[in-house]
Amino acid sequence: MSETMTPPAAPPQAPPAGAARPGRNWLKIVATAVLVVVLLLLPVLVGNSGVAYLKLAQYILIGVVGGIGLTLLVGQAGQLSLAHPFFLLVGAVGYAVLSGDPEESDDLVGLGLPPLVGVIGAVALCGLIGLAFAPVAGRLRGIYLGVASLSLVFLGLWLGQSLDMFSGGTSSGRNAPVFELFGFEFANSQPAPTIAGVAIQKQQRLWYLFLAFALGSYFLARGAVNSRIGRSWRAVRDNEAAATAMGVHVTRVKAGAFVISSAFAGLAGVMTALWLDLVKPDENEFTGTYSLTVAIAFLAIVIIGGLGSVPGAVIGAVLVFGLQQFFLLGSQQFGWFADAQFGGFSAVVVSAFVYGGAIVLVVLFEPGGMAAIGRRLLGRRRSPDVPATADGDRTTPREDR
Amino acid sequence: MSTFLQLLVNGLGKGAVYALLALGFVIIYKATEVVNFAHGSLVLIGGYLVYELKDALGWTLAAVVGITAAAVAALVIERVLLRNARSADHNSLALLTIGIDVIITEEVVRRVGADIPFIGDPYDSQPLQIAGLTVFRTQAIALVVGAVLITAFLLAFRYSNWGVAMRAQAENREAAALMGINSSRVTATAWLVAGALAGVAVLFMATQDFSGAGLGRGTHAIALIAFPAAILGGLDSTAGAVVGGLVVGLTEALSAQYISFEFSKSAVFLVMLVVLVVRPSGLFGTKELSRV
């Protein structure tokens, strides 16, 4: 445990292959630079005809933001939660209510606030509901908390179905308010600005918006993990009694983790509303945008990425959300799974197989997930932001049960 | 008043099925400390085989095959996957079962396809009249079968050598092993029994009387409602599983009638939340002690 609590400010101690170190650093910088350029130029690279790919990439970023939130809660603070779809729904509906056009319909509540206020309000609302759930979360542990949080998904389903004036109802839903920043609308316009001959229309603009959200989330989460907050999360995760003895206020830390994770999920919910261009609650609990399937998909992101690792959550999102959209895209554009009518190997079935299988393989062979594999490739032994379980050498600190 | 009595009977009938499922969770948890998220898929495996075989073999034989298959599937999951994940802790193993569940459920749902068959042929949709009450036959039979199986299990758990071994292992794994209890065999039988109970439960679940929905994702979702039943009673208490199952069944039946059908699933979870806030380890669960 002391190792996971090492102040992260200290430089990585004793790299196993010291000679290779400087070269790797350069490699890392170059790779990061290339990645940033590719992400920034993605709308240009796929062109105006490749909007479908851009949508796919946008969806991955939703997974990134939500996945980062969940990995902080599950991996860092050790609180199992399946409530993510609920907060996604609250975020999406909250944004639609706060920034929705009051004139849109008599049956719908819309406050007509500026969209930026709507986003911030929706995220704050999710944080507050997370805080309201904290008394429950603070008392429960492990699986008990996991199943307790599942109740929020069912509650969300019911509320979404019954509160039509907020959610728009299950049949038609309601429009997602167009995002707007200082008079710049994230919608199609004539004439559209161009970069290298590619018109920057709604989807391209949303891509940059989502990229900003995802990068902001990434750096906020890294910052939290590497600071006092992250250390208190890990202390609570590893041993509550020991954390208390060291002066950590366990209940407050647990509540804080829940609030932050819910806020991230709320942002992912706002992004979902913008991505679908529609807010529409699910019709049942097992399939849909805010369903149990999504709860499991987010958990899959976190597990596959490596519990507690922020970069791992990004890779997990690429694998889980990316593959799912990739298969869907394939079935729409290239006629994959064309013979798979109802009951065949559809895109959804195949992607579920892939990520279900990936969970099994990760737990069996590499409990540290992609993050551990990445660390091995980069030749680092252990980074402070990942549970020691990642290396499979933590004895469960539960002997005092 | 008669509506209320009717609801009580319906609730208990459903509760008996939830109790069978919850008991499965608890048996596995007691023997291995793993929460089996794949329980819903065991249910589907059993149900799927009954659906496929009942025309060829007749319903009874198909049911026997289905129950056996669910039991064997549980055993295979334990032997092939969980035993080999030695480096993982109990929470990771629970996550592993989620992965298994996703795969099996998708595959069964895909195979069943658009049919969504009802599989409770011998008793489906033939209500009984007992003392002025209309009782769904499925639920009456479920109540009887549930009572018999649960009593048999609890007696075996208390008095048989198997039960003693199992309780010893649940108490302290190392000490039990030192006293000559074959831990591997206890674990295997726990999974077998839990799988068989799931196989029995599905015979009642995919019927017109129970859920009004056939074998499909809905069945899997019903199995998920047995989760609150197990948690509510206390994950490591067999009696708690039975009580939890009945509480969940009654909650569902009463709230569906008096509040709304849509709310009934949420009501189950809300009742569980209230219980958990008061007693964080469930009604009969062992309190987790930590010494500072």
Interface residues (C-beta under 8 A of the other chain):
Chain A: L80 P135 V136 R139 L140 R141 G142 I143 Y144 G146 V147 A148 L150 S151 F154 L155 L157 W158 Q161 S162 E240 A241 T244 A245 N284 E285 F286 T287 L292 I296 L299 A300 I303 F342 G343 G344 F345 S346 V348 V349 A352 F353 Y355 G356 G357 A358 I359 V360 V363 L364 P367 T389 G392 R394 T396 D400 R401
Chain B: V35 L81 N84 A85 S87 A88 D89 H90 N91 S92 L93 A94 L95 L96 I98 G99 I100 D101 V102 I103 E106 E107 R110 R111 V112 G113 A114 R217 H220 A221 L224 F227 P228 I231 L235 E262 F263 K265 S266 V268 F269 L270 M272 L273 L276 V277 P280 S281 G282 E288 L289 S290 R291 V292
